Amino acid sequence: MSTQIDTQSYMEIEEAHTSGVYPKRPLTIVRGEGAYLWDDAGNRYIDCVGGQGAANLGHAHPAVVAAIREQAGVLLNCPEIFYNDKRAALLERLTSLARMPRAYLCNSGAEAVEAALKFAKLATGRMEIIATKRGFHGRTMGALSATWEPKYREPFQPLVPNYKHINYNDLAAADAAISDQTAAIIVEVVQGEGGVNPASAEYLQGLQRLCRERGAMFIVDEVQTGFGRTGKLFAHQHYDLSPDLMPVAKSIAGGLPMGACLIGERVPPLQAQTHGTTFGGSPIVCAAALAALEAMETEDLPGRAAALGGWLLERLANLPTSKVREVRGLGLIIGIELRQKVSPVLKSLQERGVLALPAGMNVLRLLPPLVISKEALEQAAQQIEAVIEGLPELS
Ligand SMILES: *Cc1c(COP(=O)(O)O)cnc(C)c1O
C-alpha cells in the first residue's frame, strides 16, 4: 500500500513533529543519484551541499549500495566485544590509508572528536584543550566546548572546563597558549563551518612541532576535510603532517552514519573500558566504508577534487569585487565570501536548480560530491555567477 501525501503535507508533518533545531528550507528531497538530487515534484537539482560533507561519493553510489545490500542479509550489528570479518578488513584498510596504526570506530563526527579529546587526556594525564576561533568540532558537550561559535555554546554554559580558543593561523598565539598542562590542540586544516578558512603550511607544521616539544597531542579534525574533499585523501597530507589523533566521519561510509578516531604512535595503548559505544564498528557500516574507500581509490576522487576544485576556483575568480570579498578553498571545498548575507543567494540558487550551503552569515560554501561532472559544475558556476551579479549594489 502506498500513501500519497503532497509536498505541502510533508512539510506540515515535519513542522508539527520535528525537534525544531534545524533551519529548514522549503524543499522535500526524495531521491539522489551521483551529484543530482530530486524533489517530490520531480525537479532535479545540482547538489553542491553534498550531504553537508557526507556525500563525497555522490548519492546512491552503486558499489556502496551493493555492499550495504549484501551485508544487510548477513549481519547488521555486532558489538566490539566480538571480532568481525568486515570490521577487521576495514580497520586494516583505514589505518593503512591514514598511516596511523589504530582506530576507534563510532557513529558521527562529534563522537569521533569526543573520542580524540578523551584519548588525548588519557595519553597525557593533562586536562587542558586548546582550540581555535571559528573552529567547529561538533555539538556534544566535549566537542561543543572546542567549537567556537558563541551562538552554539552560550545556552549550555558551563561547558567542559579548561578549554581555550586562540586565533587561527596565528602560530605566536599557539606558542603562548600551549603549556605543560595542555593535553591537546585541536585544529581543522580548512575550517569548514567557520567560513572555509584554509590554514597555512607553516602554521600547521608549527602547531605539530609545538605539540611535540611540549608533550601535547596534535589533533587534526578531518571530519569535513577527509576522504578526498581537499584534493588528498586526508587534507593534512598536503603538508606532510602526522597527527596524533585524527577524527573523521561524514563521507567515511559513503553516506551511512559512521565516525572514526585514528590513533597515532604517540598515544600509549588505551585501557579496556575507558571508552566505547554500542553501534561502533557495526558490520553494516564497515562493509559500506570498505566499498566507499575502494571507490575513492579506483575513481581517484582526491585527484578529481584537486583538478575540478582548481578549475572552479579559477572559474569563480572574476566574480565582481563589488559583491564578493574573496573566493577561497582547497580542492572541492570552496567558499565565496560575499559583502552581504548569503541566505538570499542560497534561495535564488535553489530556484535555479542549484543547492548550496552557507558557512556563517556571508560565506557561500560549495561541497559538491567529488563524482560531479565538469559540465554540472560549470552549470552550477553559471548560476552562481548570475545570482551574485544580480545582487543589489550595497549603498
Ligand atoms: C561536521 C563536523 C563535525 C561534527 O560531525 P557530526 O557528524 O555532525 O557530529 C566535527 N568536526 C568538523 C570539522 C565537522 O565539519
The ligand as a Tripos MOL2 file, in Angstrom:
@<TRIPOS>MOLECULE
LIG
   15    15     1     0     0
SMALL
NO_CHARGES

@<TRIPOS>ATOM
      1 C1         30.5160   18.1840   10.7780 C.3       1 LIG1
      2 C2         31.7320   18.3270   11.6160 C.ar      1 LIG1
      3 C3         31.8320   17.7640   12.9050 C.ar      1 LIG1
      4 C4         30.6410   17.0970   13.5760 C.3       1 LIG1
      5 O1         30.2110   15.9800   12.8850 O.3       1 LIG1
      6 P1         28.7380   15.3890   13.1760 P.3       1 LIG1
      7 O2         28.7250   14.0920   12.4410 O.co2     1 LIG1
      8 O3         27.7640   16.3900   12.6460 O.co2     1 LIG1
      9 O4         28.6260   15.2220   14.6440 O.co2     1 LIG1
     10 C5         33.0250   17.8610   13.5710 C.ar      1 LIG1
     11 N1         34.0900   18.4870   13.0200 N.ar      1 LIG1
     12 C6         34.0320   19.0440   11.7990 C.ar      1 LIG1
     13 C7         35.2410   19.6930   11.2320 C.3       1 LIG1
     14 C8         32.8520   18.9990   11.0630 C.ar      1 LIG1
     15 O5         32.7940   19.5840    9.8570 O.3       1 LIG1
@<TRIPOS>BOND
     1     1     2 1
     2     2     3 ar
     3     2    14 ar
     4     3     4 1
     5     3    10 ar
     6     4     5 1
     7     5     6 1
     8     6     7 2
     9     6     8 1
    10     6     9 1
    11    10    11 ar
    12    11    12 ar
    13    12    13 1
    14    12    14 ar
    15    14    15 1
@<TRIPOS>SUBSTRUCTURE
     1 LIG1         1 GROUP 0 **** ****
